[in-house]
């Protein structure tokens, strides 16, 4: 009879748990199988690399929807499966830095020094313990005052974009990241605006509860304004459903509503409610390293795989900002656009849907004050 270890190694080669042998259909055996797959990620087929660097802004002005958790775990999953990733913590709370085990006390070189000071991004990049392929730019409490300090800076909306481009251009090609993930604060202020200008695409985590849908139109409208006035390349590419509770009808209703509205933008993988996901940051880890056999870990691995596979086809060949290109000079002026003209609003269509979203009654200038 084949020993259990051999059976587990044989099952590891399967494409999915559904294809496992009948003797692995107990919950404990399946969890052990999932954990082995994550722990031996380096021995499996790596995720496909994109044709150029993908700068993904993870944004949602509502707090508690899983922005930081998704940024951390997607970054770790991409790194474990063979891709180089850089995570930028743009939230003054520094939760992303905590989850990756990166020091972010006062005085630590951080993203604040790159945005407001004279430091380059290379000066504030830190290694992580999750994977040698994953690096992090931490955020300290100093970032809380960055929006006020940036108000008088010329081309303030382009500070992060130029920092990323300068960093990538200075690296040898074999060391350049495949992915740059930017974790935004829960607001639509100047920090989030910098992230939208710096990114090529937006990933929006949506909690499977009703309140998560409120205010989404405001975020989409501001993304359209950034595309029209500041960054023509930005677009919503991905919607990730988080905190899905299969025990409730509400979660199913919200998921169905989001899928019917956004269509193919929504990832097929849903992140379930899982206590291990919440516990992991307390140990300075992602859920993939804290409990690789948990449902939360498996879900984030599958979400990262889907994100990587989609990226191969979504990234255009004619990239306005190819990886390794030197940063362009800043514009002489970068006026902040008004969200709507004084004559009245014009509804804008939500990407991936025929439905229209009413514009926001405030200007971007007012959001950043």
Secondary structure as the mmCIF struct_conf table of DSSP 4:
data_model
#
loop_
_struct_conf.conf_type_id
_struct_conf.id
_struct_conf.beg_label_comp_id
_struct_conf.beg_label_asym_id
_struct_conf.beg_label_seq_id
_struct_conf.end_label_comp_id
_struct_conf.end_label_asym_id
_struct_conf.end_label_seq_id
HELX_RH_AL_P HELX_RH_AL_P1 UNK A 4 UNK A 12
TURN_TY1_P TURN_TY1_P1 UNK A 13 UNK A 13
BEND BEND1 UNK A 14 UNK A 16
HELX_RH_3T_P HELX_RH_3T_P1 UNK A 17 UNK A 19
BEND BEND2 UNK A 20 UNK A 20
HELX_RH_3T_P HELX_RH_3T_P2 UNK A 22 UNK A 24
BEND BEND3 UNK A 26 UNK A 26
HELX_RH_AL_P HELX_RH_AL_P2 UNK A 27 UNK A 39
TURN_TY1_P TURN_TY1_P2 UNK A 40 UNK A 40
HELX_RH_3T_P HELX_RH_3T_P3 UNK A 41 UNK A 43
BEND BEND4 UNK A 44 UNK A 44
HELX_LH_PP_P HELX_LH_PP_P1 UNK A 45 UNK A 50
BEND BEND5 UNK A 51 UNK A 52
STRN STRN1 UNK A 54 UNK A 58
BEND BEND6 UNK A 61 UNK A 62
TURN_TY1_P TURN_TY1_P3 UNK A 63 UNK A 64
BEND BEND7 UNK A 65 UNK A 66
HELX_RH_AL_P HELX_RH_AL_P3 UNK A 67 UNK A 80
TURN_TY1_P TURN_TY1_P4 UNK A 81 UNK A 82
STRN STRN2 UNK A 85 UNK A 89
TURN_TY1_P TURN_TY1_P5 UNK A 92 UNK A 93
HELX_RH_AL_P HELX_RH_AL_P4 UNK A 95 UNK A 99
TURN_TY1_P TURN_TY1_P6 UNK A 100 UNK A 101
BEND BEND8 UNK A 105 UNK A 105
TURN_TY1_P TURN_TY1_P7 UNK A 106 UNK A 107
BEND BEND9 UNK A 108 UNK A 108
HELX_RH_AL_P HELX_RH_AL_P5 UNK A 111 UNK A 115
TURN_TY1_P TURN_TY1_P8 UNK A 116 UNK A 116
BEND BEND10 UNK A 117 UNK A 118
HELX_RH_3T_P HELX_RH_3T_P4 UNK A 121 UNK A 123
BEND BEND11 UNK A 124 UNK A 124
STRN STRN3 UNK A 125 UNK A 127
BEND BEND12 UNK A 129 UNK A 130
TURN_TY1_P TURN_TY1_P9 UNK A 132 UNK A 133
STRN STRN4 UNK A 134 UNK A 137
HELX_RH_3T_P HELX_RH_3T_P5 UNK A 141 UNK A 145
HELX_RH_AL_P HELX_RH_AL_P6 UNK A 146 UNK A 150
TURN_TY1_P TURN_TY1_P10 UNK A 151 UNK A 152
BEND BEND13 UNK A 153 UNK A 153
TURN_TY1_P TURN_TY1_P11 UNK A 154 UNK A 155
HELX_RH_3T_P HELX_RH_3T_P6 UNK A 156 UNK A 158
HELX_RH_AL_P HELX_RH_AL_P7 UNK A 159 UNK A 170
BEND BEND14 UNK A 171 UNK A 171
HELX_RH_3T_P HELX_RH_3T_P7 UNK A 173 UNK A 175
BEND BEND15 UNK A 176 UNK A 176
BEND BEND16 UNK A 178 UNK A 178
STRN STRN5 UNK A 179 UNK A 183
HELX_LH_PP_P HELX_LH_PP_P2 UNK A 184 UNK A 185
BEND BEND17 UNK A 186 UNK A 187
BEND BEND18 UNK A 189 UNK A 189
HELX_RH_AL_P HELX_RH_AL_P8 UNK A 190 UNK A 198
BEND BEND19 UNK A 200 UNK A 200
STRN STRN6 UNK A 201 UNK A 207
BEND BEND20 UNK A 208 UNK A 209
HELX_RH_3T_P HELX_RH_3T_P8 UNK A 210 UNK A 213
TURN_TY1_P TURN_TY1_P12 UNK A 214 UNK A 215
HELX_RH_AL_P HELX_RH_AL_P9 UNK A 216 UNK A 229
TURN_TY1_P TURN_TY1_P13 UNK A 230 UNK A 230
TURN_TY1_P TURN_TY1_P14 UNK A 232 UNK A 233
STRN STRN7 UNK A 236 UNK A 242
BEND BEND21 UNK A 243 UNK A 243
STRN STRN8 UNK A 244 UNK A 244
TURN_TY1_P TURN_TY1_P15 UNK A 246 UNK A 247
HELX_RH_AL_P HELX_RH_AL_P10 UNK A 249 UNK A 262
HELX_RH_3T_P HELX_RH_3T_P9 UNK A 263 UNK A 265
STRN STRN9 UNK A 266 UNK A 266
BEND BEND22 UNK A 268 UNK A 268
HELX_LH_PP_P HELX_LH_PP_P3 UNK A 271 UNK A 271
STRN STRN10 UNK A 272 UNK A 272
HELX_LH_PP_P HELX_LH_PP_P4 UNK A 273 UNK A 273
HELX_RH_AL_P HELX_RH_AL_P11 UNK A 275 UNK A 280
HELX_RH_3T_P HELX_RH_3T_P10 UNK A 281 UNK A 283
TURN_TY1_P TURN_TY1_P16 UNK A 284 UNK A 284
HELX_RH_AL_P HELX_RH_AL_P12 UNK A 287 UNK A 290
TURN_TY1_P TURN_TY1_P17 UNK A 292 UNK A 293
BEND BEND23 UNK A 294 UNK A 294
HELX_RH_AL_P HELX_RH_AL_P13 UNK A 295 UNK A 314
BEND BEND24 UNK A 315 UNK A 315
BEND BEND25 UNK A 317 UNK A 318
TURN_TY1_P TURN_TY1_P18 UNK A 320 UNK A 321
TURN_TY1_P TURN_TY1_P19 UNK A 323 UNK A 324
HELX_LH_PP_P HELX_LH_PP_P5 UNK A 325 UNK A 331
BEND BEND26 UNK A 332 UNK A 332
HELX_LH_PP_P HELX_LH_PP_P6 UNK A 335 UNK A 338
BEND BEND27 UNK A 339 UNK A 340
TURN_TY1_P TURN_TY1_P20 UNK A 342 UNK A 343
STRN STRN11 UNK A 348 UNK A 349
HELX_LH_PP_P HELX_LH_PP_P7 UNK A 350 UNK A 350
TURN_TY1_P TURN_TY1_P21 UNK A 351 UNK A 352
BEND BEND28 UNK A 353 UNK A 354
STRN STRN12 UNK A 356 UNK A 357
HELX_LH_PP_P HELX_LH_PP_P8 UNK A 358 UNK A 360
BEND BEND29 UNK A 361 UNK A 362
HELX_RH_AL_P HELX_RH_AL_P14 UNK A 364 UNK A 368
#
